[in-house]
């Protein structure tokens, strides 16, 4: 068995990205792929297969030969959320995919219009409670990290608000800026034009501790809700049945590449917190995330079919 990892790879490696070209996952795949090509002395072919909330791409990975030559970048949607939201899936993330390594994570941020009376998270919650059920909140899509983060926060902070899903961050952000909706959780880079234009204000981030790129933004956890965390994450997966030594080799090489100064700086510019760790650590992390978000999905009754 050891020989397989020593000789691998002897041909190009395909890296399936379940989101479109130009997306943050595409950026991660191409940044890592360039450095892995140097290590592996083989081309790393990025294959964008967007659709069905990321499930189209992950189906491709799950059904590929288990030889280490087809990898995929999975994220919380098609890995931890989908099994609780869809009655039928073409793959079972826990059975058909092997976690290899966490590549990055990103906190969501709570955005309100620049004209909103709340200047802090406690002020926002106080304001929200006084509105009764008159608040509308935007999300980047039903069943997204953006949607579920607000549902978790509503449950934690005990206020009411109605969900208005949009197709992506730009229209969701504009709905908040124009006061059509009153709040939005999403990743910060997607809101940069509205922040720079002075049209929206950020109140808090959903990482447990402040990130390097947003040192001045308080976390939800430090603003009165200890332990609150809701991050968007992604990582490398292979089809189940891939030889364990090949999985370990890929994990070790991706970990090495993520120590590269150029890679770290490129990730930081995108607001990404770099990942790392072993396949087992990634597997345990996914199991915890699945339980946490599965509970919220069932409580809210989110079903997409």
Secondary structure, 3 states (H helix, E strand, C coil): CHHHHHHCCCCCEEEEECCCCCCHHHHHHHHHHHHHHHHHCCCEEEEECCCHHHHHHHHHHHCCCCCCCEEEEEEHHHHHHHHHHCCCCCCCHHHHEEEEEEEEEEEEEEEEECCCCCCCHHHHHHHHHHCCCCCEEEECCCCCHHHHHHHHHHHHHCCCCEEEECCCHHHHHHHHHCCCCCEEEEEHHHHHHHHHCCCEEEEEECCCCCCHHHCCCCECHHHCCCCCCCEEEEEEEEECCCCHHHHHHHHHHHHHHCCCHHHHHHHHHCCCEECCCCHHHHHHHHHHHHHHHHHHHHHHCCCCC
